[in-house]
Amino acid sequence: MVSVAISAMGCSHIHFLKPGVKVNGEYYRNVVLMDMLLPDIRSVSGDCFVFQQDGAPAHRARASRAVARTNTGFHTS
């Protein structure tokens, strides 16, 4: 699996997840969001961005939405 953020301002690094890793809500929040994507997004755009994700279960988890809301300043559904 891979994870990447793309915008008109640029894109993040392409992050390859370890083969066989189970991407549950906790892994998504702690590793994919906090360690990979959000630092990359901020390095490209500062605090000027809209965070959008698909409806994967790890993305929809209440705790994941709270982390996204807290760290982006935007409401996620």
C-alpha positions in Angstrom: 0.0 0.0 0.0 1.0 3.6 -0.6 -0.1 6.9 0.8 0.4 10.3 -0.8 -1.0 13.8 -0.5 -1.5 15.9 -3.7 -2.4 19.5 -4.2 -1.9 22.5 -6.5 1.0 23.5 -4.3 2.8 20.3 -4.6 2.7 16.7 -3.2 4.1 14.8 -0.3 6.6 12.0 -0.5 5.2 8.7 -1.6 5.0 6.6 1.5 5.1 2.9 1.1 3.5 1.0 4.0 5.2 -2.2 5.2 3.9 -5.3 3.4 1.3 -7.1 5.4 0.6 -4.2 7.8 -3.0 -3.9 9.0 -4.1 -0.4 8.5 -6.6 0.0 11.4 -7.6 3.3 12.8 -4.8 3.4 15.3 -2.1 2.7 12.7 -3.7 5.2 10.3 -3.7 8.0 13.0 -0.4 7.4 14.6 1.7 6.4 11.6 0.1 7.5 8.3 -1.4 10.8 9.4 0.9 12.0 12.2 4.3 10.6 11.1 3.9 10.7 7.3 1.2 12.8 5.7 0.6 15.8 7.9 4.3 16.7 8.3 4.7 16.5 4.5 1.6 18.5 3.8 2.7 21.2 6.2 6.2 21.3 4.5 4.5 22.0 1.2 1.7 24.3 2.1 2.2 25.5 5.7 -1.2 25.7 7.4 -3.1 26.6 4.2 -4.7 23.3 3.1 -8.0 21.4 3.1 -7.7 17.8 4.2 -9.9 15.4 2.3 -10.0 11.6 2.6 -12.1 8.7 1.3 -14.5 6.6 3.2 -12.1 3.8 4.3 -13.0 2.5 7.8 -9.7 3.7 9.3 -10.5 7.2 7.9 -14.1 7.2 9.2 -13.2 6.1 12.7 -14.3 8.7 15.3 -10.8 9.0 16.7 -9.3 9.4 13.2 -11.7 12.2 12.4 -10.9 13.9 15.7 -7.2 13.7 15.0 -7.8 15.2 11.5 -10.0 18.0 13.0 -7.5 18.8 15.7 -4.5 18.8 13.4 -5.9 20.5 10.3 -8.5 22.9 11.8 -11.1 21.7 9.4 -14.2 19.6 9.9 -14.0 16.1 8.3 -17.0 13.9 7.6 
